[in-house]
Amino acid sequence: MFSGNIVRSSKKPASHDAVVHVPFTLFPSPVLRSRFEEACTVQTDFNLLIHRVANDPNFLEHCLQR
């Protein structure tokens, strides 16, 4: 089972700018091989999407301007 936790800075505990996601694993979880292979296939496309978004400053500025 994969889970995560949010850690806040002790200096500014109410600040949203100081939040860090800290992943951790409690127990190993069995996954069907077909689902694992599907996730691997999707991950390749997702990585490409993230790469293109991160390298398109006009798109990012338009999406984040509010």
N, C-alpha and C positions, 0 to 999 in steps of 0.2 A: 504494500500500500504506500503510495506516495502522498506526502502531505507537505505543507509549508507553514511558515510562521512569519509574522511581521515584527521587525525589531525597530524600535524608535530610539533616537539619540537621547541620552540621559540629560544633555544640556538643554534640549528643546523638545520635551516629550509630546507636546501638542502640535509640533510643526509637521506639515505634510511633506515638506522638502527633505526631511531627514529620515524618511522611511526606507528600509531596506528589506527586500524579500529574502528570507533565509530558508532554502529548501532542506528538507531532511526526510529520511526514510525510516519508518518504524519497523516494518516487516517485509521480507520479500513476498511478492505476490505473483502467482502463476498467471500467465497470459497465453491465450490461444496463439499458436504459431501464425495462423492466418491473420489475426489482428495485429500481431507484431510486424509481419511483412507489409501489411497495409499501412501501418504507421511509418515504416521506413520509406515507403514509396511517397507518401504524402509529405514527409519531412523534406525531401529533396525539392519539391515545388514550393513549400513554405519558406525554405532557406532562400530560394531565388527571389520570392516575393519580398521578403525582409531586406535582402540586399538591394533590390531595385528601389524600394521605398526609402531606405536609409541614404541612398545616393541620388535622390531627386529633391534638391532643396526647394524648388518651386512647389512641388506637391506637398511637402512637409509644411512650408509656410502657409499655404492655402488651408490645410487641414487644421493647423494649430493656431491660426490667427485670433480666434476668440479666446 
